[in-house]
Amino acid sequence: MIAAQPSAASSPDAWDEFRQKVATNCVALAVAGNFRAATARVDPFGTESYGVALITGTLKKGVGPASVICVMDKKTGKAELGGESKDWVTLPTARH
């Protein structure tokens, strides 16, 4: 497994700003869509190309909490949401 590593050139303040941008963009997108209210749990450094967050909250329609994955392009700041976790599928993995 390859883990995303923080860039040595990035300051703690820059990483804090990045995390806040991921949270803000992803929650705004969720609330503009199907969520009544939402919060973000942000991966501290994301991947090489994307900020990643787990968005959890209540839906405008439906019962109970809902969760989606959000990715934000580090270069453009454009965020996208995945499907609601209740719709995810589990697949067998190949054995090595």
Buried (B, 14 or more C-beta within 10 A) or exposed (E): EEEBEEEEEEEEEEBEEBBEBBBBBBBEBBBEEBBEEBBBEBBEBBEEEBBBBBBBBBBEEEEEEBBBBBBBEBEEEEBBBEEBBEEEEEEEEEEE
